[in-house]
Amino acid sequence: MAPARGSRAKAPKAHHESARSLKRKRGEEELSSLIKRVEELDLKTAVKNFADLPLSEPTANGLSASHFKVLTDIQSRAIPHALKGRDILGAAKTGSGKTLAFLIPVLENLYRKQWTEYDGLGALILSPTRELAIQIFEVLRKVGRYHAFSAGLVIGGKSLREEQDRLGRMNILVCTPGRMLQHLDQTAMFETHNLQLLVMDEADRILDMGFQKTIDAILDHLPKERQTMLFSATQTKKVSDLARLSLTEPEYVAVHESASAATPSTLQQHYVVTPLANKLDTLWSFIRSNLKSKTVVFLSSGKQVRFVYESFRHLQPGIPLMHLHGRQKQGGRLDITTKFSQSQHSVLFATDVAARGLDFPAVDWVIQMDCPEDADTYIHRVGRTARYERVGRAVLFLDPSEEKGMLKRLEQKKVPIEKINIKSNKQQTIKHQLQNMCFKDPELKYLGQKAFISYVKSIYVQKDKETFNIKALPLEEFAGSLGLPGAPRIKFIKGDDTKERKNASWKMAHLSSDEEDSDDGASKKKKKKEEPQVRTRYDRMFERRNQDVLADHYSKLINDDGTLIATGAGPGAGEDADEDADFLSVKRRFVAGDEGLGQGGDSDSDSDSDSPEADTATKKVQIDGKEPLVIDSKRRQGTKLVYDDDGNAHEIYEMEDEEQFKARGDPNAQRERFVAQESARTREADIEDKELVRAKKREKKEKRRARERALAEEAQQESGEETGGLPYVPFEIPGSASESEPERDAPRQQEGPCLFCRRSQRVQRRRTSEEEQGKAAPPQIETLEDLEALASGLLG
């Protein structure tokens, strides 16, 4: 029997379907096996190699291609817990591999859940600085190169519009808090309701006061049910911070908590006691003595970084110089970090932007020209060298007033540091060169002034007054070391003694007045000496005396109400009223009640002033021509009643007496009970208010998204109508309509019409006008004979 028609065509299709089903089945079996291996993972067993972990094939291939084979201490202890979905608090020394400790669980947990681009955002990784976010993203690209996830980098300094277009398709996002919050508030197609993992690198800095409002706003957009991982070299243990993050039984992984030092053992740490005015000379001498080294110099502000960089660049120390601070544009910051990472011998002047997380290869020295604000900042700064078992050295410059307090803080954090001295034959001074440059270059002088002000302000705002005492610093000498002719004025320093100066001037004024009262002759002599030789008319005007002694004609002038202008008395008052005005005075009395309101019957103004009822304090005040406002100082309490749920009447203000108050118990217990009740009520109301605000925000966001979708669809339709379809063809070829039909709906990629399109449009308009004039249209050509007939007709 012959085979049926089409059987040979169906055989390959069936073969492909069976292959796909087998591949799908094999993938499901591998996934179930992987999940089972993760569940059976023993957390007490130490893991040394990545091959011993239950990892998926794409992750294992990415680690192998990136040459990661052996786990560090933090990775071996944190990754097994994170693979099981637990919340992690990870703390380890700088350069110990914390980035892989959270990137591998992120990839594995999303892989086991079969996450796709249609599921939305699955993991969010927050970083305090842009440079650290870029570094994390590069590691993620290397390790996850064989995964099918879509990952994105969202930081400031980039185009917000371009990020908005791609944000809705991302599965993993590495971002900074500020830009992330901006997208959560402004990007319509961005959803976080399905988030599975939240990671915070350098968590103690992110949870600091500087990011508090931003992080709280971000957490309000995220779901409560998620896995959270925090990593830092100086981990936070505050209950308030952990409560904000909604952690559920977090696993605290502190690898080096019991170690004798908080810094790597391969790091040599020293400090130099040098006066503030000699710090620039010491730094210049150090750079000149280490021209074959790679050095990072930390300063407290961006203005100082710019001034030191520009001044040293003019002096040409003989080594490449770079600078990095937060005021630079993102492209420039990225170029500087890349160049410094690739260089062998260079010096980088930086603020604390580069103090956390950045992995600069082969850094030999870390110089802290300005004292760090605390021991944690010191640990992060020196962590830029001695990365992962490499050798490094760090030097801290301290003013004599900062030595005692800073050494005490470092000792509390178990930081071993030794004191060294500067060799006198190596010491060089650059004060005269800086003065010469500031004299010739006004811009450099301006930078020096700004650097001085920013340094003084950074010292002034420090909370540790035992270490940072601004009054103990030689500011005039420091200004001279910067090449400035004098110390710029700082406004807030004057504010410290304002109260003392004010009180002192007040006391001096009283003392001078007492001296004038006690010795008139002496005061007159002083006044004569103090009078200027040249007296103007303004001096004579303000030195006039007896200005309250009026002439007779002025004292007899009368107001509209019949009182004298000078005395305020009636027209019959004598001339002696001025003399007795200061000796006798009548107390003003206000009429209260009905009489004060003019409702007291026949009483006139004279009877009101003489009657005893006029002693009550009532006053009428006329405001802007409106009805008079009655002010009654002896008004009694109102008698308004309120009703409870049972219908019983109560006064609006019910006050209990002393016996009732004592019967309720101890006052402290009553206060605590009242505070607890009000706190509970406030918390409940706060929860309701937050839910209401969240619902309103969600509704507003949905409306905005719907509006944007509608606008996008209208724009797409309009663009399709304007640029879609093929141009008009005068002589239509059979079959061309059916072939070009699918392309008619696709919008053209060109912004404007091409030359052929414009020509065809002109032909179309000309044909339309000819048809309107009554001319017959050319016959439709379907065959070659029709075309020949048309040609012969045209040729005559």
C-alpha positions in Angstrom: 0.0 0.0 0.0 1.4 3.4 -1.0 2.1 5.8 1.8 -0.3 8.7 2.2 0.5 12.0 0.6 2.3 14.3 3.1 3.5 11.6 5.4 7.1 12.4 4.6 6.6 16.0 5.5 5.1 15.2 8.9 7.9 12.9 9.9 10.5 15.6 10.6 8.0 17.7 12.4 7.1 14.9 14.8 10.8 14.3 15.3 11.4 17.9 16.3 8.4 17.8 18.7 9.7 14.7 20.4 13.2 16.3 20.7 11.7 19.4 22.3 9.7 17.3 24.7 12.8 15.3 25.6 14.8 18.4 26.2 12.0 19.9 28.3 11.7 16.7 30.4 15.5 16.6 30.9 15.5 20.2 32.0 12.7 19.5 34.5 14.6 16.5 35.9 17.8 18.6 36.3 15.9 21.4 38.1 14.2 18.9 40.5 17.6 17.3 41.2 19.1 20.8 41.9 16.3 21.7 44.3 16.7 18.4 46.1 20.5 18.9 46.4 19.9 22.4 47.9 17.5 21.0 50.4 19.9 18.3 51.4 22.8 20.8 51.8 24.4 20.5 55.2 25.1 24.0 56.7 27.5 22.7 59.3 29.9 21.2 56.7 32.6 23.6 55.5 32.7 24.0 51.7 36.0 24.9 50.1 35.4 24.7 46.3 32.6 26.0 44.1 32.3 22.6 42.6 31.1 21.2 46.0 28.1 23.6 46.1 24.7 22.6 44.5 24.9 25.2 41.7 23.2 25.2 38.3 25.2 24.5 35.1 25.1 28.1 33.8 26.4 29.5 37.1 29.1 26.8 37.3 30.2 27.5 33.8 30.3 31.3 34.5 32.5 30.8 37.6 34.8 28.5 35.8 35.2 30.9 32.8 35.9 33.7 35.3 38.6 31.5 37.0 36.8 31.3 40.4 37.5 28.0 42.0 38.1 28.3 45.7 35.7 30.0 48.2 36.7 32.6 50.7 35.6 32.5 54.3 32.6 34.8 53.9 31.5 32.9 50.7 31.7 29.5 52.3 29.6 30.5 55.3 27.1 32.9 53.6 26.3 31.1 50.3 24.8 27.9 51.8 22.4 29.9 54.0 21.5 32.2 51.1 20.8 29.3 48.8 18.2 28.0 51.3 16.4 31.4 51.1 17.4 32.8 54.5 18.0 36.4 55.3 21.7 37.2 55.7 23.7 39.7 57.7 27.2 39.3 56.3 30.3 41.0 57.8 33.8 40.4 56.7 37.1 42.3 56.2 37.6 44.4 53.1 38.7 42.5 50.0 37.3 39.2 51.2 34.9 38.5 48.3 31.6 39.7 49.6 30.3 40.5 46.0 30.2 36.9 44.9 28.7 35.9 48.3 25.4 37.6 47.2 25.6 37.4 43.4 25.7 33.6 43.3 22.5 33.2 45.5 20.7 35.8 43.4 21.4 33.9 40.2 20.6 30.5 41.7 17.4 31.4 43.4 16.0 33.0 40.3 17.1 30.1 38.2 15.4 27.6 40.4 12.2 29.6 40.2 12.5 29.6 36.3 12.4 33.3 36.2 11.8 34.9 32.8 11.5 38.5 31.4 7.7 38.2 31.7 7.9 37.8 35.4 9.3 41.3 36.0 11.9 42.4 38.4 13.2 39.5 40.6 16.3 40.9 42.3 17.3 44.4 43.4 20.9 45.2 44.4 21.5 48.6 46.1 24.9 50.3 46.3 25.8 53.6 48.0 28.0 54.9 45.2 27.9 54.7 41.4 31.5 53.3 41.1 30.6 50.4 43.3 27.4 49.7 41.4 29.4 49.6 38.1 31.9 47.2 39.7 29.1 44.9 40.9 27.4 44.9 37.5 30.7 44.0 35.8 31.1 41.0 38.1 27.5 40.0 37.5 28.1 40.1 33.7 31.1 37.8 34.1 29.5 35.2 36.4 26.1 35.2 34.8 27.1 35.2 31.2 25.5 31.8 30.5 22.2 32.7 32.1 19.2 34.0 30.2 18.4 36.7 32.7 18.2 40.4 31.7 20.3 42.6 34.0 20.5 46.4 34.1 22.6 49.1 35.7 20.6 52.1 37.0 22.7 55.0 38.3 22.7 58.8 38.2 24.3 60.7 35.5 22.7 58.6 32.7 19.7 59.3 30.5 16.5 58.8 32.5 14.4 58.3 29.4 16.6 55.5 28.0 16.4 53.7 31.3 12.7 54.0 31.5 12.3 52.4 28.1 14.2 49.2 29.2 13.4 49.0 32.9 10.2 47.0 32.6 12.1 44.1 30.9 14.8 43.7 33.6 15.1 40.7 35.9 18.1 41.9 38.0 18.8 45.6 38.7 22.0 47.0 40.2 21.3 50.6 41.2 21.9 53.5 43.6 19.1 54.5 46.0 18.4 58.0 44.6 17.9 56.9 41.0 15.9 53.8 42.0 13.5 55.9 44.0 13.1 58.3 41.0 12.1 55.4 38.7 9.7 54.0 41.3 7.9 57.4 41.4 8.1 58.3 37.7 8.4 55.2 35.5 4.9 53.9 34.6 5.8 50.4 33.3 8.1 49.6 36.3 6.6 47.1 38.8 8.2 45.7 42.0 5.3 43.7 43.5 6.9 40.4 42.4 10.4 41.1 43.9 12.1 38.0 45.3 15.5 39.3 46.6 16.8 42.5 48.0 20.6 43.0 48.5 22.3 45.9 50.1 26.1 46.2 49.6 27.8 48.4 52.2 24.6 48.2 54.2 25.7 50.3 57.1 26.3 53.2 54.8 23.0 52.8 53.0 21.0 52.6 56.3 22.8 55.7 57.5 21.1 59.0 58.1 22.1 60.3 54.7 19.9 57.6 52.9 17.3 57.1 55.5 14.3 58.9 53.8 15.3 57.4 50.4 15.5 53.8 51.7 12.3 54.1 53.7 10.5 55.3 50.5 12.0 52.5 48.5 11.0 49.9 51.1 7.4 51.1 50.9 7.3 50.1 47.2 8.7 46.6 47.9 6.7 43.5 49.0 7.2 42.3 52.6 7.7 38.7 51.6 11.2 38.6 50.1 14.7 37.5 50.9 17.0 40.2 52.2 20.8 40.1 52.3 23.0 42.8 53.9 26.8 42.8 53.4 29.5 45.2 54.7 32.9 45.3 56.4 31.3 47.1 59.4 27.9 45.6 59.7 25.0 47.2 61.5 23.2 45.5 64.4 20.7 48.1 65.3 17.3 46.7 65.9 15.7 49.8 64.4 17.5 49.2 61.1 16.7 45.5 61.0 13.0 46.2 61.8 12.8 48.7 58.9 13.9 45.9 56.5 11.4 43.4 57.8 14.0 40.7 58.3 12.8 37.3 59.4 15.2 35.4 61.7 18.3 36.7 59.9 21.5 34.6 59.9 24.4 36.8 61.2 27.6 35.7 59.4 30.6 37.4 60.9 33.7 35.7 59.6 36.4 37.9 61.4 34.4 38.9 64.4 36.6 36.9 66.8 39.8 38.0 65.0 42.4 40.0 66.8 42.3 42.8 64.2 39.4 44.3 62.2 41.8 44.9 59.2 43.6 42.3 57.0 46.7 40.8 58.5 48.8 41.7 55.4 48.1 45.5 55.9 50.8 47.6 57.6 49.2 50.6 59.4 51.1 53.7 60.6 50.3 57.2 61.7 52.3 60.4 61.6 51.8 63.3 64.0 52.2 66.4 61.9 50.7 69.9 62.5 47.9 71.0 60.3 50.1 73.7 58.6 52.7 71.1 57.6 50.3 68.4 56.1 50.7 69.6 52.5 54.5 69.7 52.8 54.5 66.1 54.3 52.2 64.8 51.5 54.4 66.4 48.8 57.5 64.9 50.4 55.9 61.5 50.5 54.9 61.6 46.8 58.3 62.7 45.8 59.9 59.8 47.7 57.5 57.1 46.2 57.4 57.8 42.5 57.3 54.1 41.7 54.2 53.3 43.7 50.4 53.4 43.3 48.8 55.6 45.9 45.3 56.7 47.0 45.1 59.9 49.0 41.9 60.6 50.9 40.7 64.1 51.8 37.6 65.2 53.6 35.9 67.3 50.8 35.8 67.7 47.1 37.1 71.3 47.2 40.3 70.1 48.9 40.6 67.4 46.3 40.4 69.9 43.5 42.9 72.3 45.1 45.5 69.7 46.0 45.2 68.2 42.5 45.5 71.5 40.7 48.4 72.8 42.8 50.4 69.5 42.7 49.8 69.3 39.0 51.4 72.7 38.5 54.4 71.6 40.6 54.9 68.4 38.5 56.0 65.8 41.0 57.0 63.3 38.3 54.1 60.8 38.6 50.6 60.8 37.0 48.0 62.5 39.1 44.2 61.9 39.1 41.3 63.1 41.2 37.9 61.7 42.0 35.0 63.4 43.8 31.2 63.4 43.8 30.9 66.7 41.8 32.3 65.2 38.6 30.1 64.0 35.8 29.6 60.2 35.6 31.5 59.8 32.4 34.6 61.5 33.8 34.4 59.5 37.0 34.2 56.2 35.1 37.2 57.2 33.0 39.3 58.1 36.0 38.5 54.8 37.8 39.4 52.9 34.7 42.6 54.7 34.1 43.7 54.4 37.7 42.9 50.7 37.7 45.0 50.1 34.6 48.0 52.3 35.7 51.0 50.9 37.4 52.4 54.1 39.1 50.0 57.0 39.8 48.4 59.0 42.6 44.6 59.4 43.1 43.3 62.2 45.2 39.7 61.2 46.3 37.0 61.8 48.8 35.0 59.1 50.6 33.3 58.3 47.2 36.2 55.9 46.6 36.3 54.7 50.2 33.9 51.8 50.0 33.9 48.6 47.9 36.0 49.8 45.0 38.6 47.2 44.0 41.6 49.0 42.6 44.2 46.4 41.7 47.8 46.6 43.2 47.4 49.7 45.4 50.6 50.1 47.4 49.8 53.0 49.7 46.7 54.5 51.2 47.3 58.0 52.6 44.7 59.7 54.8 45.6 63.3 54.8 42.5 64.3 56.8 41.5 62.4 59.9 38.4 60.2 59.2 35.2 60.9 61.0 35.2 57.5 62.8 36.9 54.2 63.0 34.5 52.6 60.5 35.5 55.1 57.8 39.1 54.5 58.6 38.6 50.7 58.1 36.9 51.2 54.7 39.5 53.7 53.5 42.5 51.4 54.3 40.6 48.6 52.6 41.5 49.9 49.2 44.9 48.2 49.6 45.8 44.7 50.9 43.0 43.1 48.9 42.6 39.4 49.1 45.9 38.3 50.7 48.0 41.0 49.0 50.4 43.2 50.9 49.5 46.9 51.5 50.5 49.9 53.6 48.5 52.7 55.1 49.5 56.0 56.7 47.3 58.4 58.7 48.2 62.1 59.1 47.1 63.4 62.5 47.2 66.8 64.1 48.5 66.8 67.7 45.0 67.7 68.9 43.5 64.7 67.1 46.0 62.0 68.2 44.5 61.0 71.5 40.9 60.8 70.5 41.5 59.0 67.2 43.8 56.4 68.7 41.2 55.7 71.3 38.5 55.1 68.7 40.8 52.8 66.7 41.7 50.8 69.8 38.0 50.2 70.5 37.6 48.8 66.9 40.7 46.5 67.3 42.8 48.4 64.7 46.5 47.9 65.2 48.5 51.0 64.3 52.0 52.2 65.0 53.6 55.6 65.1 56.4 56.6 62.8 58.5 59.7 62.4 59.4 61.7 59.3 63.0 61.9 58.2 64.2 65.5 58.3 66.4 65.0 55.2 63.4 63.9 53.2 61.1 66.8 54.3 60.4 69.4 51.6 58.4 72.6 51.8 56.2 74.1 49.1 54.6 77.1 50.9 56.5 79.7 48.8 55.6 77.9 45.5 51.9 77.8 46.6 52.0 81.5 47.5 53.5 82.4 44.2 50.9 80.3 42.3 48.0 81.8 44.2 49.3 85.3 43.6 49.6 84.7 39.8 46.5 82.5 39.4 43.2 84.0 40.9 41.3 80.7 40.1 43.8 78.7 42.2 43.5 81.2 45.0 39.8 80.9 44.9 40.1 77.1 45.1 42.4 77.5 48.1 39.8 79.7 49.8 37.1 77.2 49.2 39.3 74.3 50.3 40.0 76.1 53.6 36.3 76.8 54.2 35.2 73.3 53.4 37.9 71.8 55.7 36.9 74.0 58.6 33.2 73.2 58.1 34.0 69.5 57.9 35.7 69.7 61.3 33.0 71.9 62.8 30.1 69.5 62.0 31.8 66.4 63.5 30.0 65.0 66.5 33.2 63.6 68.2 34.3 66.9 69.8 37.0 65.0 71.8 38.9 64.3 68.5 37.8 67.3 66.4 38.3 70.5 68.4 38.2 73.4 65.9 39.5 75.9 68.5 42.7 73.9 68.9 43.6 74.1 65.2 46.0 76.8 64.0 43.8 78.1 61.2 45.9 81.1 60.3 49.0 78.9 59.8 46.9 76.4 57.8 45.7 79.2 55.5 49.3 80.3 55.0 50.3 76.7 54.1 47.7 76.8 51.3 49.3 79.9 49.8 46.6 82.3 51.0 47.5 85.8 52.4 45.1 85.3 55.3 42.4 83.0 56.7 39.0 83.5 55.0 36.2 84.5 57.3 33.9 81.7 58.5 30.5 82.9 59.6 29.5 80.0 61.8 32.6 80.3 63.9 31.6 83.8 65.0 28.2 82.5 66.1 29.8 80.6 69.0 30.5 83.7 71.1 27.5 85.8 69.9 25.7 85.3 73.2 28.7 86.2 75.2 29.4 89.3 73.2 25.8 90.4 73.4 25.7 90.0 77.2 29.1 91.7 77.5 27.8 94.7 75.6 24.7 94.8 77.7 26.7 94.8 80.9 29.0 97.5 79.5 26.0 99.6 78.6 24.6 99.3 82.1 28.0 100.1 83.6 28.3 103.2 81.5 24.8 104.3 82.5 25.6 103.9 86.1 28.8 105.9 85.7 26.7 108.7 84.1 24.2 108.7 86.9 26.9 108.7 89.6 29.2 111.4 88.0 27.6 113.9 85.7 30.6 116.0 85.4 32.8 113.2 84.2 30.3 112.1 81.7 30.0 115.6 80.3 33.7 115.7 79.8 33.7 112.4 78.0 30.9 113.5 75.8 32.8 116.6 74.9 35.8 114.5 74.0 33.7 112.0 72.0 31.9 114.7 69.9 33.3 114.9 66.4 34.9 118.1 65.3 32.7 118.3 62.1 29.0 118.1 63.0 26.3 117.6 60.4 22.7 118.6 60.5 21.8 115.0 61.3 24.0 115.1 64.4 22.4 118.3 65.5 18.9 116.9 64.9 19.5 113.8 67.0 21.3 115.8 69.8 18.3 118.0 70.4 16.9 118.1 73.9 13.5 118.9 75.5 11.7 117.8 72.4 8.6 117.0 74.5 8.2 120.6 75.6 5.5 122.0 73.4 4.6 125.5 72.6 1.3 127.1 73.8 -0.4 127.2 70.5 0.2 123.5 69.9 -1.1 122.5 73.4 -4.3 124.3 72.6 -5.1 122.3 69.4 -8.2 120.2 69.8 -9.0 116.7 68.2 -12.3 115.9 66.5 -13.6 114.2 69.6 -13.0 117.3 71.7 -9.7 116.3 73.4 -6.5 118.2 73.4 -3.8 116.9 71.1 -1.1 117.5 73.6 -2.7 116.1 76.7 -5.7 114.0 75.5 -7.9 115.9 78.0 -11.1 117.7 77.3 -11.3 121.3 76.0 -11.7 122.6 79.5 -8.5 121.1 80.8 -6.0 123.6 82.1 -2.4 124.2 81.2 -1.3 122.3 84.3 -2.5 119.0 82.8 0.9 118.5 81.1 2.7 118.9 84.4 0.5 116.4 86.3 0.2 113.8 83.5 3.3 111.9 84.6 2.4 112.1 88.3 -1.2 110.9 88.3 -2.6 108.2 86.0 -6.0 106.5 85.8 -6.3 102.8 85.3 -8.3 101.7 82.3 -11.4 99.7 83.1 -13.5 97.6 80.7 -17.2 97.0 81.1 -18.2 93.3 80.9 -21.5 91.5 80.4 -24.6 93.1 78.9 -23.5 96.6 79.9 -20.3 96.2 77.9 -22.2 95.1 74.9 -24.5 98.1 75.1 -27.5 96.0 76.3 -27.6 97.3 79.9 -30.6 99.5 79.6 -30.3 103.3 80.0 -26.8 103.4 81.3 -24.7 106.0 79.4 -21.0 106.4 79.2 -20.8 108.5 82.4 -22.7 106.0 84.4 -20.7 103.1 83.1 -17.5 104.7 84.2 -18.8 105.5 87.6 -20.7 102.3 88.3 -19.1 99.3 90.1 -20.1 97.0 87.2 -17.5 98.8 85.1 -14.7 97.0 86.9 -15.1 93.7 85.0 -12.6 93.4 82.1 -14.4 93.6 78.8 -13.0 95.2 75.6 -14.3 95.8 72.1 -11.9 95.6 69.3 -12.8 96.8 65.8 -11.0 94.9 63.0 -11.1 96.1 59.4 -14.5 97.6 59.6 -16.1 94.4 60.6 -18.4 93.7 63.6 -16.7 94.5 67.0 -14.9 91.6 68.6 -15.6 91.4 72.4 -12.6 90.3 74.5 -13.8 89.1 78.0 -11.0 88.1 80.3 -13.5 86.8 82.9 -15.5 84.6 80.6 -16.6 81.3 82.2 -16.2 77.8 80.9 -18.7 76.6 78.3 -21.3 74.0 79.2 -21.4 72.0 76.0 -22.4 68.3 76.4 -21.3 65.3 74.4 -23.0 61.9 74.3 -21.2 58.5 74.4 -22.3 55.4 72.6 -24.8 54.5 75.4 -26.5 57.8 75.1 -25.2 59.2 78.4 -24.4 63.0 78.5 -21.0 64.2 79.6 -19.3 67.5 79.7 -16.9 68.1 76.9 -14.1 68.6 79.5 -14.4 66.3 82.5 -11.8 66.9 85.1 -11.3 64.5 88.0 -10.4 65.7 91.5 -7.3 64.7 93.5 -9.1 61.8 95.3 -10.3 60.3 92.1 -6.8 60.6 90.6 -5.2 58.9 93.7 -7.8 56.1 93.6 -6.6 55.1 90.1 -3.2 54.1 91.4 0.4 55.2 91.2 0.9 58.3 88.9 3.9 56.7 87.2 1.9 53.6 86.4 -1.0 55.8 85.1 1.4 57.7 82.9 3.0 54.5 81.5 -0.4 53.0 80.9 -1.6 56.2 79.1 1.5 56.3 77.0 1.1 52.6 76.1 -2.5 53.1 75.1 -1.9 56.1 73.0 1.1 54.5 71.4 -0.9 51.5 70.4 -3.7 53.7 69.1 -1.2 55.7 67.2 0.4 52.6 65.7 -3.0 51.3 64.5 -3.8 54.7 63.0 -0.4 54.9 61.4 -0.9 51.5 59.8 -4.3 52.5 58.4 -2.9 55.8 57.2 0.0 54.1 55.5 -2.3 51.7 53.8 -4.6 54.5 52.6 -1.6 56.5 51.3 -0.2 53.4 49.6 -3.6 52.7 48.0 -3.8 56.3 46.8 -0.3 56.2 45.4 -1.0 52.9 43.6 -4.3 54.3 42.2 -2.5 57.5 41.0 0.3 55.4 39.5 -2.1 53.1 37.7 -4.0 56.1 36.2 -0.8 57.7 35.0 0.3 54.4 33.5 -3.0 54.0 31.7 -2.7 57.5 30.4 0.8 56.9 29.2 -0.2 53.7 27.5 -3.1 55.4 25.8 -0.8 58.2 24.5 1.8 55.6 23.4 -0.9 53.6 21.5 -2.2 56.8 19.8 1.3 57.9 18.8 1.9 54.4 17.4 -1.3 54.5 15.4 -0.6 58.0 14.1 2.9 57.0 13.1 1.5 53.9 11.4 -1.0 56.0 9.5 1.5 58.6 8.4 4.4 56.5 7.4 2.9 53.0 6.9 2.2 51.3 3.6 3.9 51.3 0.3 4.0 54.4 -2.1 1.6 54.6 -4.9 2.5 52.6 -8.0 1.1 54.0 -11.2 1.3 50.7 -13.1 0.4 48.0 -10.7 2.0 44.6 -11.3 -0.2 41.6 -10.7 0.5 39.9 -7.4 2.2 42.9 -5.9 -0.7 43.8 -3.7 -0.9 40.4 -2.0 2.9 40.3 -1.5 3.1 43.8 0.0 0.0 43.4 2.2 1.8 42.2 5.3 4.3 45.0 5.1 1.5 47.6 5.0 1.0 47.6 8.8 4.6 47.9 9.7 5.8 51.5 10.4 8.6 52.8 8.4 11.9 53.3 10.1 12.8 56.5 8.3 11.8 59.8 10.1 10.8 61.5 6.9 9.5 60.3 3.5 12.1 59.3 0.9 12.5 60.9 -2.5 10.5 58.2 -4.2 7.7 58.6 -1.7 7.6 62.4 -2.4 7.5 61.8 -6.1 4.7 59.2 -5.8 2.7 61.6 -3.6 3.0 64.3 -6.2 1.8 61.9 -8.9 -1.1 60.9 -6.7 -2.2 64.5 -6.1 -1.9 65.2 -9.9 -4.0 62.1 -10.7 -6.6 63.2 -8.2 -6.9 66.7 -9.6 -7.2 65.2 -13.2 -10.0 63.0 -12.0 -11.8 65.9 -10.4 -11.6 67.8 -13.7 -13.4 65.0 -15.5 -10.6 63.4 -17.3 -10.8 59.7 -17.7 -8.3 57.6 -15.8 -6.0 55.3 -17.7 -7.3 51.7 -18.0 -6.1 49.1 -15.6 -3.3 47.0 -17.0 -3.4 43.4 -16.3 -1.6 41.7 -19.2 1.3 42.5 -21.6 -1.2 43.1 -24.4 -2.9 45.9 -22.4 0.5 47.5 -21.8 1.3 47.4 -25.5 -2.1 48.9 -26.4 -1.6 51.7 -23.9 1.9 52.5 -25.3 0.7 52.6 -28.9 -2.1 54.9 -27.9 0.3 57.3 -26.1 2.6 57.3 -29.1 -0.2 58.1 -31.5 
